[in-house]
Amino acid sequence: MRVAVLDRDKCQPKKCNYECINYCPKVRAGVPETIYHDEPGDQPVISEELCIGCGICVNKCPFDAIDIINLPDELEEDLVHQYDENAFRLFRLPVPKQGQVVGLLGPNGIGKSTALSFLNGRSTPNLGEWASEASWEDVLDEYAGTELHDYLAQVAEGEIEVATKPQYVDQMPKVVDGNVSDLLASVDERGKLDELVDQLQIQHTLDSELGNLSGGELQRVAIAATALKDADVYMFDEPSSYLDVEQRTTTARLIRELVDEADRRVLVVEHDLAILDLVSDVVHVLYGEQAAYGIMGLPRSTRGSINAYLDGFLPEENVRIREEEIEFTAHPPRKRFERGELVTYGEIAKQYGDDGFRFHTDGGTLHEGEVVGVLGPNGIGKTTLVKLLAGGEDPTEGTLDLDVQVSYKPQYLKAEFDGTVESMFYSTMADAWDDPFFQHEVGRPLGLDDLLSTDVNDLSGGELQRVACALCLGRDADLYLLDEPSAFLDVNQRMLVAKALRRVMEQRSTSALVVDHDVYLIDLIADSLMVFEGEPGVEGTSHGPMDMRDGMNRFLANVDVTFRRDRDTKRPRINKPGSRKDKEQKREGEYYYDPELVS
């Protein structure tokens, strides 16, 4: 089976000479229907039946807009949906299971949200017949005799109620009017409004308009609004975005309660592997090529699926989905090494207004070649410290004199360049852009090659995040400050950012301070930790940097969560509250490392 994909955002026929057509061997041999265009300036059409898969058009296209992919012929029977001619297609769907949480794990742009839209009935799959209107009758005929048929039949007939938390919660204020209290009261079909408001700690938002909420507040309101509905099936698309570690574990427990109390069916799309591990019973790994095709892998146990994903090989499908495996250390990260001091700062404070938020630190030291991870709740002052170190703000008490060059990636990103990604890099950091080390260790791993011709203002959230991380790491600096680099990134992209950061630090003997809520990311990159404590939105204090063991134990004790190590991959796994392992590690005071792994 041959799949030809044309990226219509990249294809610019008015700026090329139709190299894809002019160099095609079949066209030159007298078969013009292989790849053609109707009118001058129209985008080309590729015939998958006539294409021989030589790849010449792929290499000749000046805008990298064409992909020709060979897939097993058996997959043709599993085609669920194709968006258009020469467009993305999805193969296979997951089956929601009674009394289980089914997790979906895979890269961005691979079809996870598309699958949810079919399973909640908001869209109808076309089975590859993109030119005709999709019909539920055809879908049910296609899946007759399968487990999925019964579920889809109920969806088509409106016999089951499906509640869905959307992926992009920042769009909620554009479609929902009124304040939080009115919204939640209008959907409280289970009579659990007060309980969920307390559980998700959103009491302070009840009188607020949705447009005035932060990303984390919007996410928790969206989770509450979904869970309050009396549904047969619940779907949560990326519920941990914008949330801190404590809020993520609270959300995971809430989702588990939906299943445990009434044997409901739940599907969860999640990029935080620790949370996916905690909440799911089975997981489907999706693989394929972003914006080209996605294949829904077979369901496996949560542990087996995540380990296979990290290994990069799915044994049941006999498919390698990644060239290199993602490895975690089998022992606690090394203690803080003794190197030269890069930055030392004393007691400082930042006060916002007379009665506003107050941040305080007793001071700390950052060493050369050290990566400091920063953990703490939202609204506790982490971004405030980063801005102080970056020189974007001044302390209201004490002084902060840094005689170092700083490179800063802010938490909230804005596309503020008028032009393409390539022109932005050349105009802001031409030397780094031409540096082979940067290209090999940062640019290519973060997928910049695919974004060069894209206008900066047209980048998605994940694409803008990768570009911002690359810009930060490409600058010549002594100290790199990255505020939530994992936001909008899928699992694989997060690991690539972690690897790029480590390589830059090792190559240049520079230092970094990284704020993030993804414990896997912090585990991979950090040599030491800075822990923030206090009352969110009121006051916060930073402690450290301190060694990883002390820092993790202090932070996780505050949120009452323990982690263990997987026996095969050594990845961190959240212990279920009250489990034997959870109680044992709390007795030992080891919230992050198994006692037998601590020397």
Secondary structure, DSSP 8 states (H G I E B T S, - for coil): -EEEEE-TTT--GGGS--HHHHT-HHHHTT-GGGEE-SSTT---EE-TTT-----HHHHH-TT--EEEEE--GGGGGGEEEE-STT--EEE------TT-EEEEE--TTSSHHHHHHHHTTSS---TT-TTS---HHHHHHHTTTSHHHHHHHHHHHT-S-EEEE-S-GGGHHHH--SBHHHHHHHH--SS-HHHHHHHTT-GGGTTSBGGG--HHHHHHHHHHHHHTS--SEEEEESTTTT--HHHHHHHHHHHHHHHHHH--EEEEE-S-HHHHHHH-SEEEEEEEETTTEEEE---EEHHHHHHHHHHTEETTTTEE--SS-----SS---------EEEEE--EEEE-TTTS-EEEE--EEEETT-EEEEE--TTSSHHHHHHHHHTSS--SBS-----S-EEEE-SS-----SSBHHHHHHHHHHHHHT-HHHIIIIITTTTGGGGTTSBGGG--HHHHHHHHHHHHHHS--SEEEEESTTTT--HHHHHHHHHHHHHHHHHHT-EEEEE-S-HHHHHHH-SEEEEEEEETTTEEEEEEEEEHHHHHHHHHHHHT--EEE-TTT--EEE--TT-HHHHHHHHHT-SSS-GGG--
